[in-house]
Amino acid sequence: MSRFEESAPARGGFSYDLCKRNEMLMQKGLKPSSYLKTGTTIVGLVFQDGVILGADTRATEGPIVADKNCEKIHYMAPNIYCCGAGTAADTEAVTDMVSSQLKLHRFHTGRESRVVTALTLLKSHLFSYQGHVSAALVLGGVDVTGPHLHTIYPHGSTDTLPFATMGSGSLAAMAIFESKYREGLTRDEGVKLVAEAICSGIFNDLGSGSNVDVCVITKGKREYLRNYMLPNPRTYVSEKGYSFSKKTEVLLTKITPLRELVEVIEGGDAMEE
Amino acid sequence: MGDSQYSFSLTTFSPSGKLVQIEHALTAVGSGQTSLGIKAVNGVVIATEKKLPSILVDETSVQKIQSLTPNIGVVYSGMGPDSRVLVRKSRKQAEQYYRLYKEPIPVTQLVRETATVMQEFTQSGGVRPFGVSLLVAGYDDKGPQLYQVDPSGSYFSWKASAMGKNVSNAKAFLEKRYTEDMELDDAVHTAILTLKEGFEGQISGKNIEIGVIDSKRIFKVLSPSEVEDYLQEVE
């Protein structure tokens, strides 16, 4: 019998119950399952009218590129976006969850979400999982109190910075920022600098590659520039095409639809007393 | 009436087959301020009286019509605090549905889930039924929809409905005035006229509240000045 589950803080957090068993299994030779990491270069900077976020688009699974054009800039609120590095599933799940919580909060308060609210929700979640949720985030947005940029580490610590980089390509990108960043950049200068920093990560770090995504957030407006730059186009495509050797037999393929249409049952919604 | 011996306990049927507590809840609704809803061809309008207990109350702080999702709004008749709890739960349910299916919740689903909550409170120990009836107005892929949910948890889809103090007069008025091909603006005018029927005192933008949703699928509560404009048109 479900009672009124109040919106009290969830009793979540990392559960240590299975740690001993896992260690025992590892000693016996069980290999841990592989997961999709994002490698990644993600950056953010504050310019005169707001915040610009940038990210590369390569997702890696060990030495293999799993996704050549994934989206690393996640929506949190109409005025807040978040770049994610680390385990792709973790960044997506955690940003999705906090985005949902922010939406409910907006309904209850009737106000625009603030960046510090997103920050606190993210960091308390990550801290309660003791770093096992492998999500390193660059959170940026503009709210009533002004433009804000924060970095969040998997263990739950945060920094507030005018420019920030995260991910395996962070050092390459930070080199660009440290030499060229200054306060009061215009929008075009800021976007150019962010694109440069991401390109530096793309070309100098193996874990980052493919294209550049940029997101510009200003008061009351945001522009999500997906694939702003494509510095790695596919250069050579064989014109001859591919053909099978004569020894292979290609059977006829026929696709049979299992069911033509979805049947809609009329009048299924009204309640019967 | 032999019922009175069974009227204290929610979870006991009376000999006549009724749950008397739910009847009492409906009475609480019936003594609440009048509210109504009308479904038009291209949208839905819901409206309510906003009579404040004293002139000293800051009317800008009171909002009876709330939105549950960007395309679904709700108004109540009965106990305000009970409606607040239901609104909070419904919003959370709508959000959970979205997280699971990545689709905005259809109006019928949200109504069903809210009605389920209200029914649970008629079959649990130590709780009482909600003392509100809700009118849920929404616009989704099936078009404009209007549902009424009662304290028992039963819900119906309506073309036009009213609840609260003036329910019989208002419903009679709506039955006469309602047409199938009504447009949203006509519906707003009809809603205002219906409220005016049983209104004590001078009607103005400050003591009624109107919420509309049109084919753009954004639910909006009209500001007092917008309500005044409609009132002028009606006169």
Interface residues (C-beta under 8 A of the other chain):
Chain A: M1 S2 R3 F4 S7 D96 M97 S100 K103 L104 F107 H108 D269 A270 M271 E273
Chain B: S67 L68 V85 R88 K89 R91 K92 E95 Y98 R99 T108 A115 E120 S124 S154 Y155 F156 S157
